[in-house]
Amino acid sequence: MSRDRGTAAQPQDQGYGLVTDLAGDLIPGLVMSAASQEHGTLTARDGAVLPDLPVGTRLRVLPNHACATAAQHRGYHVIDSSRTATDAPAVHAVWNRVSGW
């Protein structure tokens, strides 16, 4: 997770990233407001209802800045986002990261 707060000066600050479920569907009003090495803090925006997230719930965070995040991985998964509401996205290809410039 990048510690980039590039959206802090924008009309709507996105914190450290927006939060989705495992299928990639955005959880409205939920942002990652703080980050540390092993975990992040999720915060509901003003007026948003915090969803029931029992301990162990797996989520995804869409980072604000992808460079530092992407550099931590050997490649990128290309997914097909056309899916039903209950299906997770299928990986159709893996793009290897170019390194060693």
Kinemage of the C-alpha trace (Angstrom):
@kinemage 1
@onewidth
@group {chain A} dominant
@subgroup {mainchain}
@vectorlist {calphas} color= white
{ca met a 1} P 0.000 0.000 0.000
{ca ser a 2} L 1.371 3.371 -0.959
{ca arg a 3} L 1.512 6.079 1.702
{ca asp a 4} L 0.796 8.650 -1.019
{ca arg a 5} L -1.961 11.075 -0.035
{ca gly a 6} L -2.127 12.627 -3.505
{ca thr a 7} L -5.860 13.279 -3.214
{ca ala a 8} L -5.593 15.292 0.038
{ca ala a 9} L -5.861 18.618 -1.842
{ca gln a 10} L -8.705 17.458 -4.114
{ca pro a 11} L -12.367 18.413 -3.546
{ca gln a 12} L -12.970 14.902 -2.161
{ca asp a 13} L -10.046 13.281 -0.378
{ca gln a 14} L -9.891 9.530 -1.041
{ca gly a 15} L -7.618 8.829 1.948
{ca tyr a 16} L -5.100 6.110 1.106
{ca gly a 17} L -7.593 4.400 -1.189
{ca leu a 18} L -11.163 3.302 -1.765
{ca val a 19} L -12.393 -0.016 -0.367
{ca thr a 20} L -14.052 -2.833 -2.315
{ca asp a 21} L -15.245 -6.330 -1.538
{ca leu a 22} L -13.318 -9.304 -2.964
{ca ala a 23} L -15.313 -9.141 -6.195
{ca gly a 24} L -14.066 -5.572 -6.714
{ca asp a 25} L -17.394 -3.870 -5.983
{ca leu a 26} L -16.928 -0.498 -4.277
{ca ile a 27} L -18.218 -0.222 -0.705
{ca pro a 28} L -19.857 3.232 -0.772
{ca gly a 29} L -18.556 5.795 1.702
{ca leu a 30} L -15.664 3.669 2.997
{ca val a 31} L -12.036 4.824 2.674
{ca met a 32} L -8.704 3.730 4.084
{ca ser a 33} L -7.843 6.677 6.335
{ca ala a 34} L -4.554 5.483 7.857
{ca ala a 35} L -1.820 3.040 6.886
{ca ser a 36} L 0.940 1.173 8.673
{ca gln a 37} L 3.164 -1.733 7.697
{ca glu a 38} L 0.687 -4.539 8.338
{ca his a 39} L -2.743 -2.937 8.407
{ca gly a 40} L -4.885 0.039 7.561
{ca thr a 41} L -7.712 1.894 9.267
{ca leu a 42} L -11.060 2.098 7.475
{ca thr a 43} L -13.313 5.100 8.031
{ca ala a 44} L -16.876 5.792 6.920
{ca arg a 45} L -17.353 9.201 5.299
{ca asp a 46} L -19.785 11.653 6.885
{ca gly a 47} L -23.294 10.259 6.508
{ca ala a 48} L -22.138 6.839 5.297
{ca val a 49} L -23.186 3.720 7.148
{ca leu a 50} L -20.283 1.507 8.193
{ca pro a 51} L -21.044 -1.982 6.863
{ca asp a 52} L -20.927 -5.041 9.095
{ca leu a 53} L -17.348 -6.296 8.688
{ca pro a 54} L -16.654 -9.166 11.093
{ca val a 55} L -13.042 -9.868 12.069
{ca gly a 56} L -11.459 -11.808 9.214
{ca thr a 57} L -13.482 -10.147 6.444
{ca arg a 58} L -11.292 -9.907 3.349
{ca leu a 59} L -11.416 -6.662 1.386
{ca arg a 60} L -9.482 -4.951 -1.376
{ca val a 61} L -8.128 -1.389 -1.343
{ca leu a 62} L -7.804 0.580 -4.576
{ca pro a 63} L -4.632 2.613 -3.930
{ca asn a 64} L -4.326 6.276 -4.869
{ca his a 65} L -0.871 5.845 -6.289
{ca ala a 66} L -0.078 2.636 -8.120
{ca cys a 67} L 3.685 2.991 -8.721
{ca ala a 68} L 4.892 2.007 -5.249
{ca thr a 69} L 2.142 -0.584 -4.966
{ca ala a 70} L 2.796 -2.179 -8.362
{ca ala a 71} L 6.556 -2.295 -7.788
{ca gln a 72} L 5.985 -4.829 -4.998
{ca his a 73} L 4.670 -7.439 -7.447
{ca arg a 74} L 6.205 -9.517 -10.252
{ca gly a 75} L 3.284 -8.949 -12.603
{ca tyr a 76} L -0.246 -7.688 -13.104
{ca his a 77} L -3.441 -9.708 -13.400
{ca val a 78} L -5.672 -8.728 -16.303
{ca ile a 79} L -9.290 -9.400 -15.373
{ca asp a 80} L -12.626 -9.459 -17.142
{ca ser a 81} L -14.898 -7.116 -15.232
{ca ser a 82} L -18.049 -8.356 -17.001
{ca arg a 83} L -19.327 -10.754 -14.373
{ca thr a 84} L -22.460 -11.516 -12.446
{ca ala a 85} L -22.951 -10.056 -8.980
{ca thr a 86} L -21.841 -13.298 -7.311
{ca asp a 87} L -18.800 -14.132 -9.452
{ca ala a 88} L -15.314 -12.858 -8.703
{ca pro a 89} L -13.442 -11.454 -11.722
{ca ala a 90} L -11.645 -14.104 -13.784
{ca val a 91} L -7.938 -13.640 -14.538
{ca his a 92} L -7.459 -13.731 -18.327
{ca ala a 93} L -3.763 -12.881 -18.550
{ca val a 94} L -0.749 -12.057 -16.429
{ca trp a 95} L 1.502 -9.213 -17.560
{ca asn a 96} L 5.051 -9.504 -16.258
{ca arg a 97} L 6.516 -6.318 -14.836
{ca val a 98} L 9.434 -4.731 -16.677
{ca ser a 99} L 12.340 -3.966 -14.358
{ca gly a 100} L 16.048 -3.261 -14.517
{ca trp a 101} L 15.885 -0.025 -16.466
